[in-house]
Amino acid sequence: MIDQTTEAAIVGAVRDVARTEILPRFRSLKPSEIDTKTGPEDLVTVADRAAEKALGIRLLDILPGAALVGEEAVEDDPSLLTALKGDGLSVVIDPIDGTWNFAHGLALFGVILAVRQGGRTIWGLLYDPVMDDWMVAAEGQGARFIRDGSVTPLHTRAPRAPQEETGYLPLGLFDGPIKQVLAGLMPRFSRVQSLRCSLHEYRMLAAGHVDWVMAAQSKPWDHLAGQLIVAEAGGAWGTLDGTPYDPGRADQVLLAACAESRLTTLRTTFQGG
């Protein structure tokens, strides 16, 4: 369990690293400080790497012996993902979620942390460096929004009719027949869009501002914390096809919704039912 003292130390470390490694580089990156990974839209910057390194040092002081599973480190050593299925303590780090936005000067990015133990996510953080506020949840203890010392409990919205719903869906990341199916379903909803940032999409869902979120990829640093926070706020999540989620995989389609009942019906809808 992550107690209040440990939580405060982790959040403090994230805020410090954001102030020193991330924000000074926002809208100040040189072209040579931006690189690509799997393709031209999959970016990494010097800020991602510096923030992950600095966070790793701080987190090991707070949680000695924990396995660190950072997005950039996994690029070099995919075997690090095995820690997510073990009984030991692990910390999953996305130093800058929404790197494309960050690299292009759009203030929709943030830091995601998830703590795993016994094969479960027991604590999650969605931190916005620009506004210096965050959403956090511990397993079984509800989800909270914290800003300027004020704590607000989080609750997803009540289910609505599909034609009233707003959701997030990154259509451009899908391939093959499912892309055509999803495109054809969009008129059923009030609005479907994408923020190019899992952190802010999960925050909007947990705060009750949107109804559902779909993800074309299942990389754990993008989703573990948000899944926990949404669930603790009263929502539900899972894979689109209902198979068990595997945090060691990146190829599962994920779906989160404001309520379990909507997750069930959205699964049917998005699979052509």
C-alpha positions in Angstrom: 0.0 0.0 0.0 1.1 3.5 -0.7 0.5 5.5 2.4 0.0 9.3 2.6 3.6 10.1 3.4 4.8 8.0 0.5 2.2 9.5 -1.8 3.3 13.0 -0.9 7.0 12.1 -1.5 6.2 10.6 -4.9 4.1 13.6 -6.0 6.7 16.0 -4.7 9.3 14.2 -6.8 7.2 14.4 -9.9 6.5 18.1 -9.4 10.2 18.8 -8.9 11.2 16.9 -12.0 8.6 18.7 -14.0 9.9 22.0 -12.9 13.5 21.2 -13.7 13.5 18.9 -16.7 10.1 19.3 -18.5 8.7 22.8 -18.3 12.0 24.7 -19.1 12.1 22.8 -22.4 8.4 23.3 -23.3 8.2 25.5 -26.4 12.0 25.7 -26.3 13.1 22.5 -28.0 15.6 22.6 -30.8 15.0 20.3 -33.8 18.1 18.3 -32.8 16.4 17.6 -29.4 13.4 15.8 -31.0 13.8 12.3 -32.3 11.5 9.6 -33.7 10.9 6.0 -32.5 8.6 3.7 -34.5 7.5 6.3 -37.0 7.3 10.0 -37.8 4.5 10.6 -35.4 6.0 8.6 -32.5 8.3 11.2 -30.9 10.8 11.3 -28.1 12.6 14.4 -26.8 15.5 15.2 -24.6 13.0 16.2 -22.0 11.4 12.6 -22.0 14.8 11.0 -21.4 16.0 13.5 -18.8 12.8 13.4 -16.9 12.6 9.6 -16.8 16.2 9.4 -15.6 15.6 12.0 -12.9 12.4 10.4 -11.8 14.0 7.0 -11.5 16.6 8.3 -9.1 14.1 10.0 -6.9 11.7 7.0 -6.9 14.3 4.5 -5.9 15.0 6.7 -2.8 11.3 6.7 -2.0 10.6 3.0 -2.9 13.9 1.2 -2.4 14.1 -2.1 -4.3 11.2 -1.3 -6.7 11.6 -2.3 -10.3 11.4 0.7 -12.6 9.6 0.3 -15.9 10.0 3.5 -17.8 8.8 4.0 -21.4 12.2 5.1 -22.7 14.0 2.3 -20.8 11.7 -0.3 -22.3 12.6 0.9 -25.8 16.2 -0.3 -25.0 15.3 -3.3 -22.9 11.8 -4.8 -23.4 12.5 -7.5 -20.8 11.8 -4.8 -18.1 8.1 -5.5 -18.7 8.3 -8.8 -16.9 8.3 -6.9 -13.6 4.7 -6.0 -14.2 3.5 -9.6 -13.8 5.5 -10.4 -10.7 4.7 -10.2 -7.0 7.3 -7.5 -6.3 6.8 -3.7 -6.3 7.2 -1.9 -9.6 6.8 1.6 -10.8 5.7 2.3 -14.4 6.8 5.7 -15.7 5.6 7.8 -18.6 7.9 10.8 -18.2 5.9 12.8 -20.8 2.6 11.5 -22.0 1.5 13.4 -25.1 5.0 13.9 -26.4 3.7 14.9 -29.9 1.8 17.7 -28.2 4.7 18.7 -26.0 7.1 18.8 -29.0 4.7 21.0 -31.0 4.0 23.5 -28.2 0.5 22.3 -27.3 -0.1 22.3 -23.5 -1.8 18.9 -23.4 0.8 16.6 -21.9 1.8 15.3 -18.5 3.5 12.7 -16.3 1.9 9.3 -15.6 3.0 7.0 -12.8 1.6 3.7 -11.7 2.7 1.5 -8.9 2.1 -2.3 -9.3 2.3 -5.1 -6.7 1.1 -8.6 -6.9 0.2 -8.2 -10.5 -2.2 -5.3 -9.7 -2.1 -1.6 -10.0 -2.3 -0.3 -6.5 -1.7 3.4 -7.0 -1.8 5.8 -10.0 -1.0 9.4 -10.7 -2.0 11.7 -13.7 0.0 14.9 -13.3 -0.4 18.1 -15.3 2.8 20.1 -15.2 1.4 23.2 -16.8 -1.4 23.7 -14.2 0.5 21.9 -11.4 -2.5 19.8 -10.5 -3.1 16.1 -10.4 -5.5 13.2 -10.2 -4.5 10.3 -7.9 -6.0 7.0 -6.7 -5.1 4.2 -4.4 -6.8 0.8 -4.9 -10.1 0.7 -3.0 -9.8 4.3 -1.7 -11.5 6.3 -4.4 -10.0 8.9 -6.8 -9.1 12.5 -6.0 -8.3 15.7 -7.9 -5.8 17.9 -6.1 -4.9 21.5 -6.8 -3.5 24.3 -4.6 -4.1 22.0 -1.5 -7.8 21.5 -2.3 -8.9 17.9 -2.6 -12.0 17.0 -4.7 -13.4 13.5 -5.0 -13.8 12.3 -8.5 -16.9 10.7 -10.0 -17.6 9.7 -13.6 -20.8 10.9 -15.1 -24.1 8.9 -15.2 -24.7 6.9 -18.4 -26.5 8.8 -21.2 -28.0 8.0 -24.5 -25.4 7.3 -27.2 -26.4 10.3 -29.3 -25.6 12.5 -26.3 -22.2 11.0 -25.6 -18.8 12.4 -26.2 -15.8 10.1 -26.5 -12.1 9.9 -27.4 -11.0 7.6 -30.2 -7.7 7.9 -32.1 -9.0 6.7 -35.5 -5.7 7.3 -37.3 -4.0 4.6 -35.1 -6.3 1.9 -36.3 -5.7 -0.2 -39.4 -7.7 -2.6 -41.5 -11.4 -3.4 -41.4 -11.8 -2.1 -37.8 -10.9 1.4 -38.9 -13.8 1.4 -41.4 -16.2 0.0 -38.8 -15.2 2.7 -36.2 -15.4 5.5 -38.7 -18.9 4.4 -39.7 -20.0 4.4 -36.0 -19.0 8.0 -35.2 -22.3 9.6 -36.3 -24.0 7.6 -33.5 -22.4 9.9 -30.9 -22.6 13.6 -30.2 -18.8 14.1 -30.7 -15.8 11.8 -31.1 -12.3 13.3 -31.0 -8.7 12.6 -29.8 -6.4 14.7 -27.5 -3.3 12.7 -28.5 -2.7 12.3 -24.8 -4.0 9.4 -22.7 -3.4 11.3 -19.5 -5.8 14.1 -20.3 -8.4 11.7 -21.9 -8.5 9.7 -18.7 -8.7 12.8 -16.6 -11.7 14.0 -18.6 -13.4 10.7 -18.1 -12.7 10.5 -14.4 -13.9 14.0 -13.9 -17.3 13.3 -15.6 -16.7 15.4 -18.6 -16.8 12.7 -21.3 -18.4 9.3 -21.5 -15.8 6.9 -22.9 -12.2 6.5 -24.1 -10.9 4.0 -26.6 -7.2 3.3 -27.2 -5.7 1.5 -30.2 -2.6 0.5 -28.3 -2.2 -0.9 -24.8 1.3 0.2 -23.6 1.2 0.0 -19.8 2.7 3.5 -19.1 -0.2 5.1 -21.1 -3.0 3.3 -19.3 -2.4 1.6 -15.9 -2.8 4.8 -13.8 -5.7 6.1 -15.8 -7.5 2.7 -15.6 -7.2 2.7 -11.8 -8.3 6.3 -11.5 -11.4 5.8 -13.7 -12.4 2.7 -11.9 -12.0 4.3 -8.5 -14.1 7.2 -9.8 -17.0 4.8 -10.6 -16.1 3.9 -14.2 -15.0 0.6 -15.8 -12.4 -0.5 -18.3 -11.2 -3.5 -20.2 -10.2 -4.8 -23.6 -12.5 -4.2 -26.5 -13.0 -8.0 -27.1 -13.3 -8.8 -23.4 -10.1 -10.9 -23.2 -7.9 -10.3 -20.1 -5.7 -7.3 -20.2 -2.0 -8.1 -20.4 0.3 -5.2 -19.4 3.2 -6.8 -21.2 1.5 -6.3 -24.6 1.0 -3.2 -26.7 -1.4 -4.6 -29.3 -4.7 -4.8 -27.4 -7.5 -2.4 -28.0 -8.7 -0.9 -24.7 -12.0 0.7 -23.8 -12.9 2.7 -20.7 -16.4 4.0 -19.9 -18.3 6.0 -17.3 -20.0 2.9 -16.0 -19.8 -0.9 -16.3 -23.2 -0.9 -18.1 -21.9 1.4 -20.8 -18.6 -0.6 -21.2 -20.7 -3.7 -21.9 -22.9 -2.0 -24.5 -20.0 -0.1 -26.1 -18.1 -3.3 -26.6 -21.1 -4.6 -28.6 -21.4 -1.4 -30.6 -17.7 -1.1 -31.5 -17.5 -4.7 -32.6 -20.2 -4.2 -35.1 -23.1 -5.4 -33.0 
